[in-house]
Amino acid sequence: MTQGSNSIGARIRSGERSFSFEFFPPKDEAGEVQLWQAIRDLEAYAPTFVSVTYGAGGSTRDRTVDITGRIVRETSLLPMAHLTCVGHTKDDLDEILGAYASAGVTNVLALRGDPKEGPRAEWTPTEGGFQHAVELVQLAASRGGFSVGVAAFPEGHPSAESLEHDAEVLVDKARAGAEFAVTQMFFDASDYFALVERVREHGVDMPILPGIMPILNLNAIAKQGELIGTSVPAHVVDAFAGLQEPADIRAKGIELAIQLCRDLLDGGAPGLHFYTLNRSKATREIFEALGLS
């Protein structure tokens, strides 16, 4: 994997497949230990980059800055910090971007973000803040020195008027300065390729990395998917029919994730972005089964 640039956009466009891992700021000391164990475990795979999320309503601002800065200082990994518009004015966002730059973090994922009540709650912009993620993309790009990524939604954002309109929003972000996109989790490769095709029809060739979340607990994934607008296809649900033991369900989920990854890579996806939930075991199992280690 290309390690010669500190720009994620440049690394992805280098032609080599991108493989990346996502973490979230922990809530307590035990979670902190778990997070850093996962980071150390996955560092050995020399990913293209790792990302650190930003809590709903901007609730983990300081911890996201701290974790990404520590990754810069203490590991060989290239971190990308998430940043959302929720709860922040334009000046706040500019200040946070400055804090990232001071910590040596020069890659950001620019998001509108979800209200504290969740992604399906009514969106109300902060006074003095931004209405749309594209405005945050413009701000980050205008500062210079940042490689800016954005979110993409194979099945459309829950608030999107249509799949076509959702693709147009992504195209606008690319034209505003976004260099790459990372998708929400999904479970059918055809949804990903259809999104890519919709974007390409607008003449935009921005790389779109598919986001991978293995199903280790079917009920939990179904509930999360309902919240964020991701469906669990019938053929996926059927694959778990008759399975009762958690270990069997987990094994089937890993098997399905491996096949999804293979389908995506065989179809030309520029890489894979793994949602780790701050644990490394399932991610490592998938990575090794794909022969990527």
N, C-alpha and C positions, 0 to 999 in steps of 0.2 A: 504494500500500500504506500502511496506517495506521502512522504513526510517532509518534503522540501519546502513547503510554504506554510505560513501561519494563517492563510486564508482558506476557509473551508470551501468557498466557491471555486478557488483555483485548484484545490486538491480534487474535487469532484470532477472538474472539467479536464483533469490531466489524462483521462482515458482509462485509468485503473478503477476497478470497482471500489466503491466506498462502503465501509462497514463501520457502524457507529452504535453507541450505547447511550441510553438515557437514564438519568437518575433524578431523584427529587430530594429537596431539603428535609431531613428527618425532624421529628417533633421532640425527641428526647435523647438522652445520652446513649441508651441501648441502640436506638436507631442510627445514631452517629457512628457507633462501632460497626454496625451492619453495613452502612453505606461505604465506609472506607475499606472494609474487607472486600466488598464487591468491586470497588474501584481497583484495589490491588490485584484481585484475581483476574480482572478483565484487562488490566494494563498489559499483561503478557501477550495478548493477542494483537497488540499494536494497531488499534483501531484508527480510522481516519480522523475521527473526533469523538468526543463525548459531550452530552448536553445535560444541563441542570435546569429543572423546571422552576416556575415562578408561581407561587400559590394563588388560589382564587382570590380576587379582590386585592392582589398585590401583597398578600399576607406574609410572604417569605422574602421580601426584598433584601434585607440585610444578609440573611443566610445564603441566598443565591449568590450575592456578591462575594461573601466570604468563602464559600465552597469553590467557586470557579477560580478565585484568586489563589486558594491553596493548591488546587490542581496544577495551576501554572507553576507555583513555587516548588512543589514537592514530587511531581510526577513527570513522566515524559509525554503525557497526554495533551492534546489540544482541546480546550474546553469551549463550548458555546453556551452562553447564558441566555435564558429566556427572559423576555421583558414584555409586560402587558400594559395596556392603556388604563386598565381599571384602577380607579382611585387615585390617579396621578394627573397633575397638570402638565402642560408642555414643559414648563420649567423644571418640574420634578423629573420628568423623563430625560431631559437634557443633563440634569445633574447625575442621574443614575448611569447614563452612558459615560459620563466623565469618570465616575467611580469605577466602572468596568475597565475603561482605558487605563486608569491609574494602577489597577490591579494586574495589568497585562492581558486582559481579556479583550480580544479584538473581533470576536465573532458573536453575533446576537441573533436570536430568533424573535422577530418582531410580531407580536400578537395583539389582537384587540383584547383578548382575554375574556373570561367568564365572570359574571357577577358572583358575589359570595354565595348567592342562593343557588347557583348552578347554571349550566349552559343553556337551559331552557327558560330561565327567568328573564323578565323584561330587561332589555339593555337601556341603561341611562348613562350617557357620558358624564364624566366629571366636569364641573364648571372650570373652564380654562384648559380643558384637556382635549383629547381627540375623540372623534366619532367612529373612525375606522382605522384598521391596522395599516392601511396604505399611507396614512399620515405619519405613523411611527416609522415606517420604512423610509419615507422621504427624510425625516429628521435624522435617522441613523446614517443614511447614505450621505447626507449633506455635510455631516461632521468630518467625513473622510477617515480612513484608517480602519473602518469596520467592514467585514464581510457579513452581509445581511441575508438571513434565511426567513422563510415564512411557513405558515401551516397550509396544508392542502387537505381536501376532504373528498375521498373517492365516491362517497355516497351523498355528498353535498352537506354543507353546514346546516344544523337544525333550523337556522333562521333564513336560509337561502330561498329565494323565490322559485328557483328551478336549478337543475344541474347545469344548464347552459349559463345562467346568470352567475352561478358559483364559479364556473370556469373563467368567466369574464373578470370577476373580482381577483382571481389569481393572476390573470394576465395583467391587470392594472398594477398589481404589486411588483411584478417583474419589470414593467416599464418604469416604475418609480425607483427601481434600484435593487430589488431583491435578486440575489444571485442563484438561489436554489430554494427548493421547498421540501418539507418533510410531511408525509401524510399522517392523518389520524389512523388508528388501527382499523383493519378490515380483514375479511376472511375469504374473499373470492377474488382471485387474480384479475378476473375480467373487469371488476369495478375499477381497479387501478389503471389498467390499460385503456379503459374508456375515458377516464379523466385525462390521461396523457394525450390521447387523441384529440379531445375537445380543446385542450390548450394549444396543441400543435396547429390546429386548424386556424388559429389566430396568428400564426407566424411566430410564435414564441417557443424557443427551444430550451428554456430554463430546465435544468435537471430536477427531477422530482423523485425523491427517495421514498420508497414504501416503508411505512411503519409496521413493525411486527410485534404482536402480542400473543404469545402462546396461550391457549385455553387450558388452564390448570384447574379451574373451577367453573363449570359451565353456567351455573346459576349466577355467580358473581359477574361473569363476563356479559351475560344477557342483560343484567340490570344496568351495568355500566354502559353497554351499547345502546340501550333504550334512552339513557340520559343524553348521550352525545350524538345520537343519530347514526349509530353503526348497527347493522342487523347481523344476526347470526343465521346464515342461510340454512334452509331445511336440510340440505345434504350434509352440512356440518353437524347439525343437531342429531341427525339420523346415525351418524358415525359413533355416537356415544350411547346408542340404544342398548339397553341391557347391562350397561356397566354400572356397578354399584360402589366398588371399592375406590377410595380416593387415589390409590396408586395406579389403578387401571385407567381411571379418567385422566390422570396426569400424563400417563404414557401415551394415550391416544391423542391428547392435546399436543404433545411434543411431536408426535408422528405427523399430525396435520400441519403443524407449523413448518416442519422440514419440507413437506411437499409443496406448501405455498411458496416458500423461499425458492425452491428449485424452479417452480413455474415462473416466478417473477424474474429470476436471473436468466433462465432460458429464453424468456420473452424480451430481454433487452433492458431490464431495469438497471439503472446505474449503480445500484448497491442495495443495502438493507440497513434499516435503522431499528434497533431492538429496544423495546420498552422493558427495562429490567426489573422494575419495582424494587430497586435497590438490592436485588439478589442476583447472584451470578450463575447458579447451578443450571437452571433451565436454558439460559442463554448459551452457556458453554456447551451443553449437550447438543443444541441445535447447530451451533457454530462448527463443532467437531464432526457432526454427522454430514454436514455439507462439504467437509474437506477443506475448510477455510483456515484452520489453525496451522 
